[in-house]
């Protein structure tokens, strides 16, 4: 505190009362002015900061809008360029029919159509020149590979010939040992004296006798198989006749059953309207119809069983025919072809 001054808490900002010294009053005035200047400066700074923040936000918004406009402009320019190129392509890209030979189109094609969207039309001279270069280089490589193959082939032939000679040498050594250790018998002496003609004659006689015996056995077996085949044919014919009779009986039974069912229905209709004394009851007609249906069912079962038996007999017949004579039937259009033995048996 300056000398001679009196401080009072009631005075604002430490302003001295009246009667204080002039020196102390000037100091207080300067302090008040400095404080007021500082407050005003702070307020000015805050105002400038607020304006700077607002300007930054405005700058950010303007920058974003400018970028958006730039992107829109670039997109519009790109779309315009695309439209110009499309218009140019529409003007110059025309469909021109070309006549090409088979083999000149090197595009993967399907059975129905070919996608030529990525195809390129190249001049034939350039393709031929490229093919000539490729064939020349390929021919050189093929010639080199052929030379290598021939050289290796010669080596392999020499190796094979050496191996063959080694095997022949081992064979002749074994044969020499066998002849050295061979025991001389009478047949061998006869062979040595008479040569190969005597042994060949005896072997031929034996083979002829065996052939004649085999022929006799074959004829006997053929006759037996033929008898069995004829017996099967007779059985098949009998079964067919029986099946025809059964089929006729079945048709008759079906017709009788239908007539009886109609009569029974008419009788039931009459009996419902009026039942006269002494007439047959509906229960008797039902029993007759039931018996006829049972008989019909049995006949149908018998017919099916005989049909299956005929099928089995036909299969057995084919099997025996194949064993008797080697026939090779070739079915055409669902018709079974008969073998030569079957034709001969039916012709007899």
C-alpha positions as CSV (number, residue, x, y, z in Angstrom):
1,X,0.0,0.0,0.0
2,X,1.3,3.5,-0.7
3,X,2.0,5.7,2.3
4,X,-0.8,7.9,3.5
5,X,-3.5,5.9,1.7
6,X,-6.4,4.2,3.4
7,X,-7.7,0.9,1.9
8,X,-11.4,0.1,2.2
9,X,-12.9,-3.2,1.2
10,X,-16.1,-1.3,0.0
11,X,-14.3,0.5,-2.7
12,X,-14.3,-1.4,-6.0
13,X,-11.1,-2.6,-7.5
14,X,-9.1,-1.2,-4.7
15,X,-9.9,2.4,-5.6
16,X,-8.6,4.7,-2.8
17,X,-10.9,7.0,-1.0
18,X,-10.9,10.7,-1.1
19,X,-8.0,12.2,0.8
20,X,-5.5,9.7,-0.4
21,X,-2.2,10.8,-1.8
22,X,-2.1,11.9,-5.5
23,X,0.7,9.4,-6.3
24,X,-1.4,6.5,-5.1
25,X,-4.4,7.7,-7.1
26,X,-2.5,7.7,-10.4
27,X,-1.2,4.2,-9.8
28,X,-4.7,3.0,-9.2
29,X,-6.0,4.7,-12.3
30,X,-3.3,3.1,-14.4
31,X,-4.1,-0.3,-12.9
32,X,-7.8,0.2,-13.6
33,X,-7.1,1.2,-17.2
34,X,-4.7,-1.8,-17.7
35,X,-7.4,-4.1,-16.3
36,X,-10.1,-2.6,-18.5
37,X,-7.8,-2.9,-21.5
38,X,-7.1,-6.5,-20.6
39,X,-10.8,-7.3,-20.3
40,X,-11.5,-5.6,-23.6
41,X,-8.6,-7.4,-25.2
42,X,-9.9,-10.8,-23.9
43,X,-13.4,-10.0,-25.2
44,X,-11.9,-9.0,-28.5
45,X,-9.9,-12.2,-28.6
46,X,-13.0,-14.3,-27.8
47,X,-14.9,-12.5,-30.5
48,X,-12.1,-13.0,-33.0
49,X,-11.9,-16.8,-32.0
50,X,-15.7,-17.1,-32.6
51,X,-15.4,-15.4,-35.9
52,X,-12.3,-17.6,-36.8
53,X,-14.3,-20.8,-35.9
54,X,-17.3,-19.7,-37.9
55,X,-14.9,-18.9,-40.8
56,X,-13.3,-22.3,-40.5
57,X,-16.7,-24.0,-40.5
58,X,-17.7,-21.9,-43.5
59,X,-14.4,-22.8,-45.3
60,X,-15.0,-26.5,-44.6
61,X,-18.5,-26.4,-45.9
62,X,-17.4,-24.5,-49.0
63,X,-14.5,-26.9,-49.5
64,X,-16.9,-29.9,-49.3
65,X,-19.3,-28.3,-51.7
66,X,-16.5,-27.5,-54.0
67,X,-15.3,-31.1,-53.9
68,X,-18.8,-32.3,-54.5
69,X,-19.2,-30.0,-57.5
70,X,-15.8,-31.1,-58.8
71,X,-16.8,-34.8,-58.5
72,X,-20.1,-34.0,-60.3
73,X,-18.2,-32.1,-63.0
74,X,-15.7,-35.0,-63.5
75,X,-18.6,-37.5,-63.6
76,X,-20.4,-35.3,-66.1
77,X,-17.2,-35.0,-68.2
78,X,-16.7,-38.8,-68.0
79,X,-20.3,-39.5,-69.0
80,X,-19.9,-37.0,-71.9
81,X,-16.8,-38.7,-73.0
82,X,-18.5,-42.1,-72.8
83,X,-21.4,-40.8,-74.8
84,X,-19.0,-39.3,-77.4
85,X,-17.2,-42.7,-77.7
86,X,-20.5,-44.6,-77.9
87,X,-21.7,-42.2,-80.6
88,X,-18.4,-42.6,-82.5
89,X,-18.6,-46.4,-82.1
90,X,-22.2,-46.4,-83.3
91,X,-21.1,-44.5,-86.4
92,X,-18.0,-46.6,-87.2
93,X,-18.8,-50.0,-85.6
94,X,-21.0,-51.5,-88.3
95,X,-22.0,-55.2,-88.8
96,X,-20.1,-56.4,-91.8
97,X,-20.7,-60.0,-93.0
98,X,-17.5,-61.9,-93.7
99,X,-17.1,-65.2,-95.6
100,X,-14.6,-67.4,-93.7
101,X,-13.5,-70.9,-94.5
102,X,-13.8,-73.7,-92.0
103,X,-10.8,-73.7,-89.7
104,X,-10.1,-69.9,-89.9
105,X,-12.4,-69.2,-87.0
106,X,-10.3,-70.0,-83.9
107,X,-13.1,-69.2,-81.3
108,X,-14.4,-71.8,-79.0
109,X,-17.9,-72.6,-80.3
110,X,-20.8,-74.5,-78.8
111,X,-23.3,-76.8,-80.5
112,X,-25.9,-74.0,-80.9
113,X,-24.0,-70.7,-81.2
114,X,-20.6,-69.0,-80.8
115,X,-19.8,-65.9,-78.6
116,X,-17.8,-63.6,-80.9
117,X,-18.0,-60.6,-78.6
118,X,-14.3,-60.8,-77.7
119,X,-13.1,-62.0,-81.2
120,X,-10.6,-60.0,-83.2
121,X,-10.4,-60.0,-87.0
122,X,-6.7,-60.3,-88.0
123,X,-5.2,-60.2,-91.5
124,X,-4.5,-63.6,-92.9
125,X,-1.0,-62.7,-94.1
126,X,0.1,-61.9,-90.5
127,X,-1.4,-65.1,-89.3
128,X,0.3,-67.1,-92.0
129,X,3.6,-65.4,-91.3
130,X,3.3,-66.2,-87.6
131,X,2.4,-69.8,-88.3
132,X,5.4,-70.1,-90.6
133,X,7.7,-68.8,-87.9
134,X,6.1,-71.2,-85.4
135,X,6.4,-74.2,-87.8
136,X,10.1,-73.3,-88.4
137,X,11.0,-73.2,-84.8
138,X,8.8,-76.3,-84.1
139,X,10.4,-78.1,-87.0
140,X,13.8,-77.5,-85.5
141,X,12.7,-78.8,-82.1
142,X,11.1,-81.8,-83.7
143,X,14.3,-82.6,-85.7
144,X,16.3,-82.3,-82.5
145,X,13.9,-84.7,-80.7
146,X,13.9,-87.1,-83.6
147,X,17.7,-87.2,-83.6
148,X,17.7,-87.9,-79.9
149,X,15.0,-90.6,-80.3
150,X,17.0,-92.3,-83.1
151,X,20.2,-92.2,-81.0
152,X,18.4,-93.7,-78.0
153,X,16.7,-96.2,-80.3
154,X,20.1,-97.4,-81.5
155,X,21.3,-97.8,-77.9
156,X,18.2,-99.7,-77.0
157,X,18.5,-102.0,-80.0
158,X,22.1,-102.8,-79.1
159,X,21.1,-103.5,-75.5
160,X,18.2,-105.7,-76.6
161,X,20.5,-107.6,-79.0
162,X,23.1,-108.2,-76.3
163,X,20.4,-109.4,-74.0
164,X,19.0,-111.7,-76.7
165,X,22.4,-113.2,-77.3
166,X,23.0,-113.7,-73.6
167,X,19.7,-115.5,-73.3
168,X,20.5,-117.7,-76.3
169,X,23.9,-118.5,-74.8
170,X,22.3,-119.6,-71.5
171,X,19.7,-121.6,-73.5
172,X,22.3,-123.4,-75.5
173,X,24.3,-124.1,-72.4
174,X,21.3,-125.7,-70.7
175,X,20.4,-127.7,-73.9
176,X,24.0,-128.9,-74.0
177,X,23.8,-130.1,-70.4
178,X,20.5,-131.7,-71.1
179,X,21.8,-133.7,-74.1
180,X,24.9,-134.7,-72.2
181,X,22.8,-136.0,-69.3
182,X,20.1,-137.5,-71.6
183,X,19.3,-141.2,-71.1
184,X,19.2,-143.2,-74.3
185,X,16.0,-145.3,-74.7
186,X,14.6,-147.5,-77.4
187,X,12.3,-144.8,-78.8
188,X,15.2,-142.4,-78.9
189,X,17.3,-145.0,-80.6
190,X,14.5,-145.6,-83.2
191,X,14.2,-141.8,-83.6
192,X,18.0,-141.6,-84.2
193,X,18.0,-144.5,-86.7
194,X,14.8,-143.8,-88.6
195,X,14.6,-140.0,-88.2
196,X,11.4,-138.0,-87.6
197,X,9.3,-139.7,-90.2
198,X,8.5,-142.9,-88.1
199,X,7.6,-140.9,-85.0
200,X,5.6,-138.5,-87.1
201,X,3.6,-141.3,-88.7
202,X,2.8,-142.9,-85.3
203,X,1.7,-139.5,-83.9
204,X,-0.5,-138.9,-87.0
205,X,-2.2,-142.3,-86.6
206,X,-2.9,-141.5,-82.9
207,X,-4.2,-138.1,-83.7
208,X,-6.5,-139.5,-86.5
209,X,-7.9,-142.1,-84.1
210,X,-8.5,-139.5,-81.4
211,X,-10.2,-137.2,-84.0
212,X,-12.5,-140.1,-85.1
213,X,-13.4,-140.9,-81.5
214,X,-14.2,-137.2,-80.8
215,X,-16.4,-137.1,-83.9
216,X,-18.4,-140.1,-82.7
217,X,-18.8,-138.7,-79.3
218,X,-19.9,-135.4,-80.8
219,X,-22.5,-137.1,-83.1
220,X,-23.9,-139.0,-80.1
221,X,-24.2,-135.9,-77.9
222,X,-25.7,-134.0,-80.8
223,X,-28.4,-136.7,-81.3
224,X,-29.1,-136.7,-77.5
225,X,-29.4,-132.9,-77.4
226,X,-31.6,-133.0,-80.6
227,X,-34.0,-135.5,-78.9
228,X,-34.1,-133.3,-75.8
229,X,-34.8,-130.3,-78.0
230,X,-37.6,-132.1,-79.9
231,X,-39.1,-133.1,-76.6
232,X,-39.0,-129.5,-75.4
233,X,-40.7,-128.4,-78.6
234,X,-43.5,-130.9,-78.0
235,X,-43.9,-129.7,-74.5
236,X,-44.0,-126.1,-75.6
237,X,-46.7,-126.9,-78.3
238,X,-48.8,-128.8,-75.7
239,X,-48.5,-125.9,-73.2
240,X,-49.5,-123.4,-75.9
241,X,-52.6,-125.5,-76.7
242,X,-53.5,-125.8,-73.1
243,X,-53.0,-122.0,-72.7
244,X,-55.3,-121.4,-75.6
245,X,-58.0,-123.7,-74.1
246,X,-57.6,-122.0,-70.7
247,X,-57.8,-118.6,-72.4
248,X,-61.1,-119.6,-74.1
249,X,-62.5,-121.0,-70.8
250,X,-61.5,-117.8,-69.1
251,X,-63.3,-115.7,-71.7
252,X,-66.3,-117.9,-71.4
253,X,-66.2,-117.7,-67.6
254,X,-65.8,-113.9,-67.8
255,X,-68.8,-113.6,-70.1
256,X,-70.8,-116.0,-67.9
257,X,-69.8,-114.0,-64.8
258,X,-70.8,-110.7,-66.5
259,X,-74.2,-112.2,-67.5
260,X,-74.7,-113.6,-64.0
261,X,-73.8,-110.3,-62.4
262,X,-76.3,-108.5,-64.7
263,X,-79.0,-111.1,-64.0
264,X,-78.2,-110.8,-60.3
265,X,-78.5,-107.0,-60.3
266,X,-81.8,-107.3,-62.2
267,X,-83.0,-109.9,-59.8
268,X,-82.0,-107.8,-56.8
269,X,-83.8,-104.8,-58.3
270,X,-87.0,-107.0,-58.8
271,X,-86.7,-108.5,-55.3
272,X,-86.4,-105.0,-53.8
273,X,-89.6,-103.9,-55.6
274,X,-91.5,-107.1,-54.9
275,X,-90.5,-110.5,-53.4
276,X,-92.8,-113.3,-54.5
277,X,-93.1,-116.6,-52.5
278,X,-91.3,-119.6,-54.0
279,X,-88.6,-117.5,-55.8
280,X,-84.9,-118.1,-55.2
281,X,-83.3,-116.0,-52.5
282,X,-80.6,-113.4,-53.3
283,X,-78.2,-115.3,-51.1
284,X,-78.2,-118.3,-53.5
285,X,-77.4,-116.0,-56.5
286,X,-74.5,-114.4,-54.5
287,X,-73.1,-117.9,-53.7
288,X,-73.2,-118.9,-57.4
289,X,-71.5,-115.7,-58.4
290,X,-68.9,-116.1,-55.7
291,X,-68.1,-119.7,-56.9
292,X,-67.9,-118.4,-60.5
293,X,-65.5,-115.7,-59.4
294,X,-63.3,-118.2,-57.5
295,X,-63.2,-120.5,-60.5
296,X,-62.3,-117.6,-62.7
297,X,-59.5,-116.6,-60.4
298,X,-58.1,-120.1,-60.3
299,X,-58.1,-120.4,-64.0
300,X,-56.3,-117.0,-64.3
301,X,-53.6,-118.2,-61.8
302,X,-53.2,-121.5,-63.7
303,X,-52.8,-119.5,-66.9
304,X,-50.1,-117.3,-65.4
305,X,-48.2,-120.3,-63.9
306,X,-48.2,-122.0,-67.3
307,X,-47.1,-118.9,-69.1
308,X,-44.1,-118.7,-66.6
309,X,-43.4,-122.3,-67.2
310,X,-43.4,-121.7,-71.0
311,X,-40.9,-118.8,-70.5
312,X,-38.6,-121.1,-68.4
313,X,-38.9,-123.9,-71.0
314,X,-38.0,-121.3,-73.8
315,X,-34.9,-120.2,-71.8
316,X,-33.9,-123.9,-71.2
317,X,-34.4,-124.5,-74.9
318,X,-32.1,-121.6,-75.8
319,X,-29.5,-122.8,-73.4
320,X,-29.5,-126.3,-74.8
321,X,-29.3,-125.0,-78.3
322,X,-26.3,-122.9,-77.5
323,X,-24.6,-125.9,-75.9
324,X,-25.5,-128.1,-78.9
325,X,-24.3,-125.8,-81.7
326,X,-22.5,-122.5,-81.3
327,X,-25.0,-120.2,-82.8
328,X,-24.8,-116.4,-82.5
329,X,-28.3,-114.8,-82.6
330,X,-28.5,-111.1,-83.2
331,X,-31.9,-109.7,-82.1
332,X,-33.2,-106.9,-84.4
333,X,-36.2,-104.7,-83.6
334,X,-37.3,-106.8,-80.6
335,X,-37.4,-110.1,-82.7
336,X,-35.4,-113.0,-81.5
337,X,-33.3,-114.5,-84.4
338,X,-33.3,-118.3,-84.6
339,X,-30.0,-120.2,-84.9
340,X,-29.2,-122.7,-87.7
341,X,-29.9,-125.7,-85.4
342,X,-33.4,-124.3,-84.6
343,X,-34.1,-123.7,-88.3
344,X,-33.1,-127.3,-89.1
345,X,-35.1,-128.8,-86.3
346,X,-38.3,-126.9,-87.3
347,X,-37.7,-127.8,-91.0
348,X,-37.5,-131.5,-90.1
